[in-house]
Amino acid sequence: MTVITCKLNPLSILIYLFLFIFISYPISCFAAIREYNFTITYEPIPNCGNPDRPVIHVNGQHPAPPIEANVGDIVRINMLNKMPQDSMTLHFHGLKQRGTQKSDGPPFITQLPTLPGESYTYEFFACPDEAGTHFYHSHVGMSTITGHGALIIRHKNIPPQFFYHEERIIMLSDFWDQNKTDDVLEEGLYDEPFKWVGTPADLLINGKTNETNSCGQDVIKVKQNKIYRLRIIGATTLESLVFRITGHTMTIIEADGTYVNPQVVDSLIIAPGQRYSVLVTTNQPPNDYSITANVFYRNDNPNRSGLAFLSYENAIKKVTNQDPITNPWNPVLTTLKNAKPLPPLPLYSDRKIILRGQQVLLLKGGRQWNINAVSFTEPKTPILLDIYEGKRPIYTNYSLVADNGYNSSTSTYPLRYNEKIDLVFQNTFGPEGHCEYHPWHTHGHSFWEISDGWGEFPGGNFDFSITMLRNRLPLLRDTTVIAPRPLKGTPGHGCGWKLVRFLADNPGIWIAHCHVIPHMLMGMMVVFEEATDYLNVRTAASISPSNLGQFCSYY
């Protein structure tokens, strides 16, 4: 259920008139409060001929119903956990939660997990720089497999070259069979000996499989000679997928909420946590054209693929024969300048933090992922709440911070207010000599993808051309991939890296983690303790339509 109301006072009218006239922020109904009441249950769905497997439902739906808002709206989600034994939180993937840090969702970081029978309210602004394609998902254990739904924030000022008639949402996910419930999969990761989650039984498109029976093959209905915006969401837990539509090209216009310089492709690689918008023109004869999602990495079963259909009105036949890829996805996307409010790109950084990920074997046959030789473990109490309640100091003693930026006394990476940070994700060969695939996601921030390479990061003398940064505006996004090197190598040695840059302008407790969820649960996560001495100042005011500018402006 969605409740939309408008609350105005004289001050808010003046504020929004200013925004409308001088900044062109289109505020629907000035400020609507979009309120969603979500009941979380754990119940079975038909698994295409196999015994039913219980999955997370939101208001009886799987995938969960979409959250939709316009720039300037207040979004309020009242979540009631009615699962019999599992706790729950929600993370709104892609939103920065400026001033609403308690709504970010990671358990024991910003909140306590919501236990069965309990409720929790999330509330935040739909800020102008967050217009785009996002999603929300559980942030507890392996329940992200099925606990997810689309989150769309709309801005009226769409660049004119990106005109479209209608839009469709496409959620890509992976799915294990009835013998591997969320709890069973997670327990295996901590077992000694270690039990990997294995290969998903199915790849889903909008919650449906490639089977031909009642639980398979989603049908996306379209009309001929129209332009459609497809909002494609990578809600997979493990797999990166190659997305294609038979007989059609796609024009990429958005990545992770940022408009990009348009790029025409006939295939698109989507990693866990990433989102893209593409424009598709329905200029083919009226048929049903196959939509496929095939595994890009870990392709141990070439016959396993997601299948749906782009169905023209009055379709005559099914068309499934795909031509060879001639115009593949190019990973070098660039931000479209002046397309919507965005922070300025810092041309220089103040310091580098290198996050070196390594998988290690434990004595009794277990495995874990370490970042700079530390495997993440959940605190006993939420760090953010400890700060609010005065149980944790808000000032950092930087004499205790190591050269790599880590404070072992707090188990966090402290950041000063407004620091310009270069973050290096360093990948290494694992115990068997393989190089893994890691999509890194940051909470509280988007970042600019600056550079990447094979092997070891070159180190302190590595620099960039300022002219290059000015002329080719790097892509601003929140989930980036450190691609695997196909060759085997010496365990622990570097096999690839990526450098991103962000501005520490959002006081709070934020995590960065691999969005291959088993890797995250095995310890591939860090905590940034960012400008916490600013927290009380920024969170003193309550969220209301009259203080949009305070919450959504840059610090």
C-alpha positions as MATLAB code, in Angstrom:
seq = 'MTVITCKLNPLSILIYLFLFIFISYPISCFAAIREYNFTITYEPIPNCGNPDRPVIHVNGQHPAPPIEANVGDIVRINMLNKMPQDSMTLHFHGLKQRGTQKSDGPPFITQLPTLPGESYTYEFFACPDEAGTHFYHSHVGMSTITGHGALIIRHKNIPPQFFYHEERIIMLSDFWDQNKTDDVLEEGLYDEPFKWVGTPADLLINGKTNETNSCGQDVIKVKQNKIYRLRIIGATTLESLVFRITGHTMTIIEADGTYVNPQVVDSLIIAPGQRYSVLVTTNQPPNDYSITANVFYRNDNPNRSGLAFLSYENAIKKVTNQDPITNPWNPVLTTLKNAKPLPPLPLYSDRKIILRGQQVLLLKGGRQWNINAVSFTEPKTPILLDIYEGKRPIYTNYSLVADNGYNSSTSTYPLRYNEKIDLVFQNTFGPEGHCEYHPWHTHGHSFWEISDGWGEFPGGNFDFSITMLRNRLPLLRDTTVIAPRPLKGTPGHGCGWKLVRFLADNPGIWIAHCHVIPHMLMGMMVVFEEATDYLNVRTAASISPSNLGQFCSYY';
ca = [
       0.000    0.000    0.000;
       1.306    3.463   -0.937;
       0.038    6.628    0.693;
       0.889    9.950   -1.014;
       0.251   13.242    0.758;
       1.419   16.844    0.332;
       2.294   19.063    3.279;
       3.070   22.732    2.672;
       3.833   25.750    4.795;
       4.814   29.293    3.719;
       8.533   28.600    4.185;
       8.436   25.434    2.069;
       6.583   27.307   -0.695;
       9.330   29.930   -0.833;
      12.049   27.262   -0.831;
      10.515   25.291   -3.674;
       9.760   28.373   -5.729;
      13.442   29.238   -5.445;
      14.490   25.738   -6.434;
      12.067   25.688   -9.348;
      12.996   29.096  -10.736;
      16.736   29.128  -10.192;
      17.808   25.507  -10.117;
      14.982   23.836  -12.063;
      14.372   21.090   -9.515;
      10.945   19.761  -10.498;
       9.179   18.895   -7.251;
       6.008   16.876   -7.827;
       3.234   18.398   -5.697;
       6.141   20.353   -4.160;
       6.849   17.511   -1.736;
       4.863   14.314   -1.623;
       5.261   11.926    1.270;
       5.299    8.492   -0.329;
       4.540    6.004    2.398;
       4.853    2.263    1.894;
       3.698   -0.368    4.391;
       5.742   -3.528    3.839;
       4.990   -6.863    5.499;
       7.886   -9.309    5.217;
       7.041  -13.014    5.086;
       8.927  -16.195    4.251;
       6.800  -18.507    2.141;
       7.141  -20.981   -0.712;
       6.796  -20.355   -4.431;
       6.478  -23.051   -7.094;
       9.946  -24.060   -8.271;
       8.971  -25.367  -11.700;
       8.181  -28.971  -10.919;
      10.458  -29.271   -7.853;
       9.248  -29.095   -4.262;
       8.539  -25.546   -3.156;
      11.418  -23.439   -1.831;
      10.560  -20.749    0.736;
      11.652  -17.234   -0.216;
      11.174  -13.715    1.096;
       7.940  -12.030    0.048;
       7.052   -8.360    0.512;
       3.296   -7.838    0.748;
       2.923  -11.314   -0.727;
       5.023  -10.489   -3.790;
       8.280  -11.874   -5.156;
      10.144   -9.909   -6.446;
       9.087   -7.202   -4.023;
       6.864   -4.323   -5.224;
       8.701   -1.289   -6.620;
       9.281    1.891   -4.643;
       8.718    4.925   -6.866;
       9.248    8.606   -6.072;
       9.938   11.954   -7.686;
      12.840   14.223   -6.844;
      11.985   16.133   -3.671;
       9.631   13.518   -2.242;
       9.979   12.087    1.226;
       9.940    8.287    1.133;
       8.774    6.438    4.239;
       8.824    2.633    4.486;
       7.146    0.995    7.458;
       8.527   -2.536    7.571;
       6.929   -5.294    9.662;
       8.886   -8.543    9.937;
       6.456  -11.466   10.062;
       9.002  -14.144    9.194;
       8.969  -16.963   11.766;
      12.635  -16.886   12.810;
      14.801  -14.665   10.595;
      15.766  -11.058   11.244;
      15.528   -8.426    8.517;
      16.845   -5.042    7.424;
      16.432   -3.118    4.180;
      19.175   -1.297    2.272;
      18.278    1.232   -0.418;
      21.053    0.497   -2.862;
      22.300    3.648   -4.611;
      20.914    6.219   -2.161;
      23.389    8.197   -0.068;
      21.133    8.786    2.961;
      22.446   12.292    3.585;
      21.216   13.238    7.054;
      19.195   10.005    7.282;
      22.027    7.636    8.142;
      19.795    5.443   10.306;
      17.913    4.407    7.166;
      20.910    2.855    5.391;
      20.178   -0.671    6.611;
      23.347   -2.696    7.387;
      22.804   -4.591   10.661;
      25.090   -3.620   13.557;
      26.402   -0.701   11.502;
      23.459    1.722   11.410;
      20.720   -0.275   13.154;
      19.886   -3.420   15.048;
      18.388   -6.170   12.886;
      14.603   -6.198   12.999;
      13.551   -9.410   14.739;
      10.422  -11.466   13.954;
       7.338   -9.591   15.093;
       9.166   -6.248   15.222;
       8.873   -3.239   12.928;
      11.219   -0.523   11.699;
      10.594    2.705    9.775;
      12.980    3.928    7.084;
      12.671    7.541    5.956;
      14.689    9.599    3.497;
      14.531   12.260    0.802;
      14.607   11.504   -2.911;
      17.440   13.930   -3.623;
      18.091   15.548   -7.027;
      21.467   13.857   -7.540;
      19.885   10.442   -6.878;
      17.393   10.436   -9.751;
      17.772    7.142  -11.578;
      17.516    3.374  -11.309;
      18.179    1.778   -7.921;
      16.852   -1.127   -5.887;
      16.262   -2.162   -2.309;
      17.203   -5.460   -0.741;
      17.671   -7.279    2.506;
      21.078   -6.791    4.094;
      20.962   -9.814    6.403;
      22.886  -12.919    5.360;
      21.991  -14.657    2.110;
      18.400  -13.382    2.175;
      19.348  -10.903   -0.557;
      18.769  -13.829   -2.964;
      15.043  -13.226   -2.921;
      14.440  -10.132   -0.757;
      14.675   -7.357   -3.367;
      12.624   -4.872   -5.379;
      13.126   -1.916   -7.727;
      13.581    1.647   -6.436;
      13.024    4.340   -9.058;
      13.535    8.089   -8.509;
      12.337   10.273  -11.366;
      13.463   13.737  -12.432;
      11.338   15.686  -14.950;
      14.374   17.150  -16.695;
      15.438   14.202  -18.832;
      18.102   15.136  -21.416;
      16.195   15.665  -24.699;
      18.384   13.192  -26.605;
      17.126   10.483  -24.224;
      13.451   10.844  -25.126;
      11.337    7.708  -24.709;
       7.631    6.847  -24.778;
       7.403    4.320  -21.933;
       9.616    2.418  -19.530;
       9.874   -1.122  -18.194;
      11.725   -2.587  -15.192;
      13.831   -5.716  -15.656;
      15.227   -7.384  -12.513;
      17.915  -10.017  -12.952;
      18.527  -12.463  -10.105;
      19.833  -15.938   -9.350;
      18.036  -18.702   -7.472;
      19.039  -21.869   -5.635;
      16.859  -24.965   -5.387;
      14.801  -26.235   -2.458;
      17.729  -28.058   -0.835;
      19.678  -24.815   -0.428;
      17.683  -22.309    1.567;
      19.211  -18.967    2.557;
      20.240  -20.278    5.992;
      21.785  -23.483    4.618;
      23.837  -21.532    2.082;
      25.112  -19.102    4.701;
      25.975  -21.775    7.275;
      28.137  -23.574    4.717;
      30.325  -20.490    4.322;
      31.239  -20.622    8.019;
      31.593  -24.400    8.252;
      34.865  -26.242    8.796;
      35.393  -27.691    6.298;
      34.127  -24.876    4.103;
      31.074  -25.458    1.868;
      30.746  -23.162   -1.133;
      27.233  -22.074   -2.132;
      27.594  -23.800   -5.490;
      25.900  -23.013   -8.749;
      22.446  -21.387   -8.717;
      19.732  -23.627  -10.103;
      18.162  -20.831  -12.157;
      18.723  -17.331  -13.466;
      15.573  -15.244  -13.133;
      14.218  -12.333  -15.145;
      11.560  -10.486  -13.139;
      11.344  -13.495  -10.854;
      10.654  -16.046  -13.588;
      12.815  -18.836  -15.005;
      13.489  -20.067  -18.535;
      10.951  -22.887  -18.170;
       7.875  -22.992  -20.391;
       5.385  -23.800  -17.644;
       3.368  -21.403  -15.475;
       6.335  -20.217  -13.396;
       8.625  -19.394  -16.302;
       9.410  -16.835  -18.994;
       8.384  -13.309  -18.177;
       6.688  -11.473  -21.056;
       7.417   -7.757  -21.499;
       4.694   -6.285  -23.690;
       5.532   -3.465  -26.119;
       4.090   -1.727  -29.155;
       5.774   -1.376  -32.524;
       7.724    1.777  -33.436;
       8.069    3.088  -29.900;
      11.125    3.931  -27.787;
      11.286    2.144  -24.446;
      13.545    2.832  -21.492;
      14.495   -0.495  -19.926;
      15.700   -0.106  -16.348;
      17.878   -3.195  -15.861;
      18.771   -4.096  -12.272;
      21.509   -6.550  -11.308;
      19.936   -8.097   -8.199;
      22.010  -11.270   -8.460;
      23.720  -12.677   -5.392;
      26.594  -14.382   -7.197;
      26.480  -14.181  -10.972;
      27.429  -11.456  -13.453;
      25.259  -11.716  -16.543;
      25.414  -10.897  -20.248;
      22.081   -9.305  -21.205;
      20.806   -9.379  -24.822;
      17.575   -8.813  -26.772;
      17.290  -10.746  -30.026;
      17.102   -8.506  -33.096;
      17.531   -5.244  -31.163;
      20.365   -2.943  -30.172;
      20.412   -1.017  -26.907;
      21.603    2.527  -26.229;
      23.076    2.843  -22.729;
      22.002    6.155  -21.148;
      22.380    5.560  -17.393;
      24.637    3.622  -15.053;
      23.961    3.460  -11.302;
      21.901    6.659  -11.332;
      24.263    8.689  -13.544;
      23.409    9.722  -17.100;
      26.190    8.659  -19.451;
      27.284    9.681  -22.904;
      25.127    7.345  -25.017;
      26.675    4.126  -26.268;
      24.992    1.682  -28.667;
      25.580   -1.991  -27.871;
      24.014   -5.354  -28.656;
      25.014   -6.879  -25.313;
      25.491   -5.614  -21.766;
      27.414   -7.112  -18.839;
      25.702   -6.501  -15.500;
      27.425   -7.362  -12.217;
      25.677   -7.843   -8.854;
      24.534   -4.458   -7.568;
      24.873   -2.590  -10.874;
      22.011   -0.917  -12.739;
      21.694    0.393  -16.291;
      19.054    2.166  -18.340;
      18.995    1.443  -22.057;
      16.802    2.762  -24.839;
      15.322    0.167  -27.188;
      13.422    1.062  -30.354;
      10.776   -1.489  -31.318;
      11.361   -1.216  -35.065;
      11.223   -4.910  -35.948;
       8.370   -7.011  -37.366;
       5.722   -7.819  -34.717;
       7.049  -10.969  -33.050;
       8.140  -12.214  -29.632;
      11.912  -11.624  -29.333;
      13.933  -13.548  -26.757;
      15.639  -11.704  -23.920;
      18.561  -13.685  -22.499;
      20.773  -13.381  -19.423;
      23.798  -15.696  -19.607;
      26.551  -16.136  -17.044;
      29.611  -14.027  -17.830;
      31.924  -15.462  -15.176;
      31.757  -18.819  -13.366;
      30.100  -20.233  -16.485;
      30.257  -23.861  -15.350;
      26.921  -24.636  -17.010;
      26.580  -23.032  -20.481;
      22.977  -24.241  -20.758;
      21.904  -22.257  -17.691;
      20.444  -18.911  -18.754;
      17.646  -16.511  -17.988;
      14.946  -16.242  -20.645;
      12.108  -13.780  -21.181;
      10.403  -12.283  -24.233;
       9.983   -8.797  -25.620;
       6.469   -9.286  -26.953;
       5.178   -6.980  -29.670;
       1.477   -6.284  -29.868;
      -0.118   -8.780  -32.307;
       3.047  -10.893  -32.335;
       3.170  -13.564  -35.044;
       5.957  -15.910  -33.891;
       8.815  -16.395  -31.437;
      12.264  -15.297  -32.574;
      15.101  -16.803  -30.542;
      18.074  -17.088  -32.938;
      20.570  -14.481  -31.804;
      23.179  -13.117  -34.190;
      26.846  -13.121  -33.129;
      27.770  -10.178  -30.904;
      29.242   -7.495  -33.170;
      29.017   -4.437  -30.915;
      29.753   -5.649  -27.381;
      29.537   -3.602  -24.229;
      32.521   -1.315  -23.743;
      33.266   -0.861  -20.043;
      34.576    2.692  -20.560;
      31.436    4.753  -19.987;
      31.728    8.470  -19.216;
      29.449   10.800  -17.294;
      27.192   13.044  -19.362;
      28.094   16.564  -18.245;
      25.379   18.856  -16.858;
      22.661   16.221  -17.233;
      21.550   16.579  -13.588;
      22.957   17.988  -10.326;
      26.232   16.201   -9.544;
      29.156   17.025   -7.267;
      32.262   18.392   -8.993;
      35.029   15.918   -9.767;
      38.050   16.545   -7.495;
      41.095   16.818   -9.779;
      43.460   15.838   -6.960;
      43.216   13.524   -3.962;
      44.424   14.063   -0.414;
      45.433   10.443    0.179;
      45.074    6.874   -1.016;
      43.572    3.956    0.835;
      44.475    0.580   -0.658;
      42.061   -2.264    0.144;
      43.903   -5.486   -0.581;
      41.522   -8.430   -0.750;
      42.790  -11.937   -0.192;
      41.119  -15.306    0.346;
      42.863  -17.402    2.994;
      42.592  -20.982    4.232;
      41.962  -21.636    7.917;
      43.448  -24.464    9.976;
      40.342  -26.679   10.093;
      39.419  -26.339    6.431;
      37.469  -23.092    6.636;
      37.949  -20.069    4.393;
      37.601  -16.345    4.779;
      38.224  -13.139    2.873;
      40.559  -10.567    4.387;
      40.973   -6.887    3.572;
      44.456   -5.737    4.532;
      44.797   -8.931    6.596;
      41.564   -8.255    8.533;
      38.343  -10.231    8.021;
      35.238   -8.206    8.841;
      33.167   -9.280   11.821;
      29.964   -7.590   12.947;
      30.209   -5.339   16.017;
      28.154   -6.320   19.049;
      26.155   -3.081   18.911;
      25.454   -0.710   15.986;
      28.297    1.791   15.590;
      26.011    4.657   14.533;
      23.669    4.179   17.487;
      26.627    4.035   19.876;
      27.706    7.451   18.568;
      24.220    8.929   18.949;
      23.949    7.559   22.489;
      27.362    8.877   23.541;
      28.888    5.420   23.957;
      31.533    5.979   21.291;
      33.788    9.006   20.783;
      33.048   11.197   17.782;
      36.652   12.354   17.382;
      39.355   10.096   15.951;
      42.809    9.827   17.492;
      44.764    9.779   14.243;
      47.951    8.730   16.033;
      46.326    5.279   16.244;
      45.636    5.099   12.502;
      48.016    2.914   10.473;
      49.622    3.974    7.207;
      46.946    2.109    5.241;
      44.229    4.169    6.948;
      42.995    1.450    9.322;
      42.308    2.146   13.000;
      42.637   -1.185   14.806;
      41.203    0.258   18.020;
      37.842    0.911   16.329;
      38.085   -1.587   13.426;
      37.233    1.210   10.985;
      38.839    3.472    8.389;
      38.339    7.034    9.701;
      37.829    9.839    7.174;
      38.113   13.565    7.809;
      35.357   15.857    6.631;
      35.728   16.814    2.949;
      38.818   14.696    2.338;
      39.329   13.688   -1.281;
      40.026    9.966   -1.156;
      41.547    7.692   -3.781;
      40.338    4.193   -2.994;
      42.259    1.324   -4.583;
      40.613   -2.100   -4.744;
      43.503   -4.551   -5.088;
      42.630   -8.073   -6.211;
      44.916  -11.069   -5.536;
      45.257  -14.680   -6.634;
      43.513  -17.101   -4.276;
      44.841  -20.245   -2.571;
      44.381  -22.302   -5.757;
      45.931  -19.583   -7.938;
      42.664  -18.254   -9.392;
      41.770  -14.575   -9.712;
      38.199  -13.858   -8.543;
      35.582  -11.398   -9.817;
      34.591   -8.649   -7.353;
      31.893   -5.979   -7.766;
      32.658   -3.443   -5.006;
      29.822   -1.273   -3.693;
      30.052    1.747   -1.384;
      27.281    2.912    0.928;
      26.797    6.646    1.420;
      28.761    7.577   -1.703;
      29.120    7.344   -5.423;
      32.666    7.483   -6.777;
      34.453    8.269  -10.010;
      36.081    5.357  -11.823;
      39.553    6.782  -12.496;
      41.778    3.923  -13.658;
      42.464    0.180  -13.499;
      45.045   -2.375  -14.513;
      46.408   -5.921  -14.199;
      48.792   -7.108  -11.510;
      49.802   -4.878   -8.607;
      48.757   -1.253   -8.241;
      51.801    0.820   -9.267;
      51.916    2.646   -5.938;
      52.533    6.154   -4.696;
      54.149    7.473   -7.877;
      51.111    6.581   -9.988;
      49.357    9.737  -11.178;
      46.775   10.861  -13.706;
      46.566   13.474  -16.391;
      44.507   16.414  -15.112;
      43.671   17.234  -18.723;
      42.315   13.707  -19.143;
      40.117   14.083  -16.069;
      38.732   17.398  -17.298;
      38.082   16.278  -20.869;
      36.867   12.721  -20.259;
      34.700   12.988  -17.190;
      35.042    9.568  -15.488;
      31.879    7.661  -14.725;
      30.263    8.446  -11.385;
      28.697    5.277   -9.987;
      28.412    3.239   -6.765;
      29.270   -0.330   -7.860;
      32.429   -1.106   -9.816;
      33.975   -4.354  -10.987;
      37.534   -5.560  -10.476;
      37.640   -7.999  -13.366;
      39.396  -11.367  -12.974;
      42.585  -12.160  -14.823;
      42.028  -15.407  -16.729;
      45.511  -16.759  -16.003;
      46.532  -18.581  -12.818;
      49.163  -17.028  -10.562;
      50.957  -17.159   -7.229;
      48.567  -17.077   -4.251;
      48.525  -13.672   -2.594;
      50.105  -11.843   -5.535;
      48.205   -9.021   -7.217;
      46.099   -9.927  -10.255;
      44.277   -6.648  -10.919;
      43.197   -3.357   -9.393;
      40.859   -0.409   -9.802;
      41.193    3.120   -8.464;
      38.133    5.244   -7.697;
      37.850    8.709   -6.152;
      35.230   10.129   -3.817;
      34.698   13.147   -1.613;
      34.156   12.451    2.085;
      31.284   14.937    2.332;
      28.654   12.709    3.964;
      29.212   12.283    7.717;
      28.197    8.846    8.912;
      29.154    5.217    9.292;
      29.342    3.674    5.827;
      30.444    0.285    4.596;
      32.134   -0.794    1.381;
      31.912   -4.436    0.403;
      32.026   -6.961   -2.390;
      28.508   -7.443   -3.749;
      29.092  -11.118   -4.384;
      27.186  -11.766   -1.173;
      29.082  -14.942   -0.150;
      32.346  -12.963   -0.341;
      30.854  -10.207    1.824;
      29.708  -12.726    4.435;
      33.165  -14.312    4.415;
      34.691  -10.981    5.502;
      35.123   -8.864    2.346;
      33.835   -5.649    3.877;
      35.226   -2.513    5.554;
      33.697    0.336    7.579;
      34.378    4.021    6.946;
      33.916    6.217   10.025;
      33.384    9.492    8.232;
      33.474   12.947    9.843;
      31.496   11.711   12.838;
      32.106   15.004   14.673;
      29.599   16.513   12.191;
      26.883   13.935   12.810;
      24.959   15.598   15.628;
      24.799   18.910   13.806;
      23.381   17.366   10.653;
      20.866   15.050   12.290;
      19.405   17.506   14.787;
      16.641   18.609   12.402;
      13.796   16.227   11.658;
      13.042   15.264    8.072;
      10.178   17.347    6.680;
       9.185   18.975    3.380;
      10.593   22.319    4.562;
      14.214   21.150    4.847;
      14.846   19.416    1.536;
      17.742   21.782    0.828;
      19.423   20.995    4.153;
      19.357   17.250    3.628;
      20.046   17.088   -0.104;
      22.680   19.822   -0.448;
      26.346   18.921   -0.402;
      28.010   19.413    2.960;
];
